[in-house]
């Protein structure tokens, strides 16, 4: 009996992601800033697609990001220092921008990875801009 390939139901985010990725890619001069948001954490990478290399990365799991979250929560007088918070996403953007600047990357192409540009995604982008990255 011949086996049939299974059709995988795509989510709307995956379809959006594919549409976005058709139109943009990162180069060595202007790499792609890709974001992933899970239910608990926020991850970001700066990727040069032509050389298939990750230049810099940051997530809410990093100790440096957690220290930045604590600093930002003191400034905002906000006790909510969760990894799921908008404050944590902003800290990821700031740390990622610093790591990118160390690698002499200042301009990036923003890839929201199919997520809507609100909440944590917008906060991460604002944090990266505050850290010195240009979109």
ABEGO torsion letter per residue (X at the ends): XBBBBBBBBBBAAAAAAAAAAAABBBBAABBBBBBBBBAABBBBBBBBAAAGBBABBBBAABAAAAAAAAAAAAAAGBABABAABAAAAAAAAAAAAAAAAAAGBABBBBBAGGBBBBEAAAAAAAAAAAAGBBX
